[in-house]
Every structure is written in structure tokens, then in C-alpha cells.
Amino acid sequence: MADIENGVIVSSMGESFKVMWSGGVSVCKPRGVLRIGGVSPCCGDRVSFCPQDGVILSIHERKNQIIRPPLANLDSIVFVVSTCEPYPNLLLLDKFLAVAEYKGISPVIVFTKIDKLPPGDYLEVYKRIYPVFCVCNITGEGLDGLLSELKDRFSAVAGNSGSGKSSLLNNLCPELGLKTQEISKKLGRGKHTTRRTDIYPLECGGCIADTPGFSSFETGRYDTITAKELPYCFPEFSKHLGDCRFPDCTHSAEPDCGVLNAVSSGLISRSRHESYKAMLEEAKRIKPWELDKKR
């Protein structure tokens, strides 16, 4: 009888997956029952497999999952944001931070290209909420602190094309030699240089996944954050949610709202609250049948 081993998927190549285990790395394919059941393995999955046959037999329970790029069991997501070329899209950043909170994944923010343009006032806004690092990919400034944050964690790196994501990964894992591209002057952004998801070990301990561009980071159609769930995806709101007059307060325009009072007093960033309101309007447009399919 063939031996059954446990391992972790560290790379996907179409229908094939590389599984790292105590005996090395094996290339495997999922057995037919997984395909029939509609379960697709992805990087980060803990699996039981048969190394002799090269077959993935089962996928262990996931603590979290993102759909695009396909990853499972993440501890952290590093969002790479350039201070210029392209300039930060803070609404987009806030959306993805909320998604990470919703999925139970710890967000980390890295601002790059600080040698060209220092971060603006938004830096202090995010430093009050999340681990934030300012990194220069040319000099290596800020890398030591980031490596300490990622130690012994399974993390993913996501960033807009041209944000310096590949350069950052090259600095974190010098042996990679990932391809980078210049910014398109016409579009103000770079072209994708990442074609698939792979997991790489860090010398400090832990591992990191390279993913497609920031705009491809999704959780899938039925993982939508509802209007009721959304306030809990903004950590700075939490201590003020119990201070509202109305139990069904949406924290957008109601009188005697604890969150709005905190915005007025400067305890909550006005720009973050504007992002919340934009996301709230999107959440209100969710159809009931989408909620039924959600879980």
C-alpha cells in the first residue's frame, strides 16, 4: 500500500502542484474526487498526498482563503503602495485592508519609493492602525523592520503594477531575481510581471507568496462584506460602535453616532471614514440572493 504523507502546496502550475513535505518537494495532481466536488487546491493548502503516485488525496481544513490570487491559510498580507509613479489610491487600499480584516488575515502596509517622494499625511493615519513600514528598495532602508514583522509567518505580497512589489520581493529573497518593469508613462503604471503564485522561504523564518497585481486581489463574488459586517472591518471604529444612539446605526449620517463623533474629534481619520461610506454604498447594493449564496 502506498504511503500517505502530509505537506503544503508551494506552487501551482495549471493542473499540477508542487507539495513541500519532510521528504522534499513532489509534483502532484488532485485526485478525481476533488475535481468532482469542485474543490480546487491552492498555494498554502495543507494536504494529504501520495508521493509515489503524485496524487493529492485531500485538503485539510483552511483557516482562511482568498480566491484571486488563490491562496489559503495566510497569517499576513503585505500591501505594497508606492508614494509616487503610481500615486497611492487610498480608497483601493482601504478596501483591501477591510477584506483582510474580514478574512482574519493581519494586514501589513509597506510604502515604497520613499527616495523619490516621502509619504504624505496619510502615513500617520495608517500607522495608528496597522504595522506600517517605509522601504527604499534601492538602499534597503526599512527592510530589517519588515523582516522582523514577517518572521515565522506565512505572508502574501500584493501591490499595484509598478508599486515596487517585485523589487521588494527581490530584497526579501535575493535569490529570486524576479523580473521588474519600468512604469508606462502613458498609463502611469507598470505591466504585470508576475504570472503565477509561488511561495518562497524567508531566511528569518516563515515564507512569503508572490501574487498577481493589487487590482486582482479578490475574495470572490459570495465573500462580499455586508453593510452590518463592514464597521467591524475598520479596527479604529470598534471602541466607538457602542456609543451610538440607534442600535441599527450605519455610522454614515445619523445623529449621536459614536463613530461620527470620533471623526469630528479627530480620533478617526476623515479619509478612512470616506472610504467606509463608499464601501457602505456598495454593500447596500448587494442582492438578497447573493447573501443566501454567501455561506
Residue pairs with C-beta under 8 A, 6 or more apart in sequence:
2 50
2 52
2 53
3 50
3 51
3 52
4 48
4 49
4 50
4 57
5 21
5 22
5 23
5 48
5 49
5 50
5 51
6 21
6 46
6 47
6 48
6 49
6 60
7 19
7 20
7 21
7 22
7 26
7 46
7 47
7 49
8 19
8 20
8 21
8 44
8 45
8 46
8 47
8 199
9 17
9 18
9 19
9 20
9 41
9 42
9 43
9 44
9 45
9 47
10 18
10 19
10 20
10 25
10 43
10 198
10 199
10 207
11 17
11 18
11 43
11 196
11 197
11 198
11 199
12 18
12 41
12 42
12 43
12 70
12 196
12 197
13 27
13 196
15 29
15 30
16 27
16 28
16 29
17 27
17 28
17 29
17 30
17 41
17 56
18 25
18 26
18 27
18 28
19 25
19 26
19 27
19 28
19 47
19 49
19 56
21 49
21 51
23 51
26 49
26 51
26 54
27 54
28 49
28 51
28 54
28 55
28 56
29 54
29 55
29 56
30 39
30 40
30 41
30 55
30 56
31 55
31 56
31 57
34 40
34 41
34 56
34 58
34 59
39 59
40 70
41 47
41 56
41 59
42 65
42 70
42 71
42 72
42 197
43 70
43 71
43 72
43 197
43 198
43 199
43 209
44 71
44 72
44 73
44 74
44 154
44 199
44 209
45 59
45 60
45 62
45 72
45 73
46 59
46 60
46 73
47 56
47 57
47 58
47 59
47 60
48 56
48 57
48 58
48 60
49 55
49 56
49 57
50 57
62 72
62 73
63 72
63 73
63 104
64 72
64 73
64 74
64 103
64 104
64 105
65 71
65 72
65 73
65 103
66 72
66 74
66 99
66 103
66 105
66 156
66 217
66 218
66 219
67 218
67 219
67 220
67 223
68 212
68 216
68 217
68 218
68 220
69 156
69 158
69 197
69 209
69 211
69 212
69 216
69 217
70 197
71 156
71 197
71 209
71 211
73 154
74 103
74 105
74 154
74 155
74 156
74 209
75 105
75 106
75 153
75 154
75 155
75 206
76 105
76 106
76 107
76 108
76 149
76 150
76 153
76 154
76 155
76 156
77 96
77 100
77 105
77 106
77 107
77 108
77 155
77 156
77 157
77 158
78 108
78 109
78 110
78 146
78 150
78 155
78 156
78 157
78 158
78 208
79 93
79 96
79 97
79 107
79 108
79 109
79 110
79 158
79 159
79 214
80 110
80 112
80 157
80 158
80 159
80 160
80 163
80 164
80 165
80 168
80 214
81 88
81 93
81 109
81 110
81 111
81 112
81 159
81 160
81 163
82 88
82 111
82 112
82 113
82 159
82 160
82 162
82 163
82 164
83 111
83 112
83 113
83 114
83 116
83 117
83 118
83 119
83 120
84 113
84 116
84 117
85 113
85 116
85 162
85 183
85 188
86 160
86 162
86 163
86 183
86 188
86 189
88 111
88 122
89 160
90 122
90 271
90 275
91 274
91 275
91 278
92 214
92 215
93 109
94 272
94 275
94 276
94 279
95 275
95 279
96 107
96 158
96 214
96 217
97 107
97 109
97 130
97 233
98 225
98 230
98 233
98 234
98 279
99 217
99 219
99 225
99 233
100 106
100 107
101 107
101 232
101 233
101 234
101 235
102 219
102 223
102 225
102 229
102 233
103 219
103 223
106 131
107 130
107 131
108 130
108 131
108 132
108 133
108 146
108 149
108 150
108 155
109 126
109 130
109 131
109 132
109 133
110 132
110 133
110 134
110 135
110 142
110 146
110 168
111 119
111 123
111 132
111 133
111 134
111 135
112 135
112 136
112 137
112 163
112 164
112 167
112 168
113 136
113 137
113 164
114 134
114 135
114 136
114 141
114 142
115 136
115 138
115 139
118 134
119 134
122 271
123 132
123 134
125 269
125 271
125 272
126 132
128 236
129 235
129 236
131 149
133 142
133 145
133 146
133 149
134 141
134 142
135 141
135 142
135 143
135 146
135 164
135 168
135 171
136 142
137 164
137 167
137 168
137 170
137 171
140 171
143 171
143 172
146 172
147 172
147 202
147 204
148 204
150 172
150 202
150 204
150 206
150 208
151 202
151 204
151 205
151 206
152 205
152 206
153 206
154 199
154 206
154 207
154 208
154 209
155 206
155 207
155 208
155 209
156 208
156 209
156 211
157 165
157 168
157 169
157 208
157 209
157 210
157 211
158 165
158 211
158 213
158 214
158 217
159 165
159 168
159 213
159 214
160 189
160 190
160 213
160 214
160 215
161 181
161 189
161 190
161 191
161 192
161 193
161 213
161 214
162 181
162 183
162 184
162 189
162 190
163 190
163 214
165 194
165 210
165 214
166 178
166 179
166 180
166 193
166 194
166 210
167 180
169 176
169 178
169 200
169 208
169 210
170 176
170 177
170 178
170 180
172 202
172 208
173 200
173 201
173 202
173 208
176 200
176 210
178 193
178 194
178 210
179 193
180 193
181 190
181 191
181 193
182 190
183 189
183 190
184 190
184 191
192 212
192 213
194 210
194 211
194 212
194 213
195 212
197 209
197 210
197 211
197 212
198 209
198 210
199 207
199 208
199 209
200 207
200 208
200 209
200 210
201 207
202 208
211 217
221 290
222 290
222 293
222 294
223 294
224 283
224 286
224 290
224 291
224 294
225 233
225 279
225 283
226 283
226 286
226 291
227 250
227 280
227 283
227 284
227 286
230 276
230 279
230 280
230 283
231 237
231 241
231 251
231 259
231 276
232 238
232 241
234 272
234 276
236 262
236 267
236 268
236 269
236 272
237 251
237 259
237 262
237 268
237 276
240 258
240 259
240 261
240 262
240 267
240 268
241 251
241 258
241 259
242 258
243 257
243 258
243 261
244 251
244 254
244 256
244 257
244 258
244 259
245 254
245 255
245 256
245 257
246 254
246 256
246 257
249 257
249 258
249 259
250 280
251 257
251 258
251 259
251 260
251 276
252 260
252 276
252 277
252 280
253 260
254 260
259 268
259 273
260 273
262 268
263 269
263 270
263 273
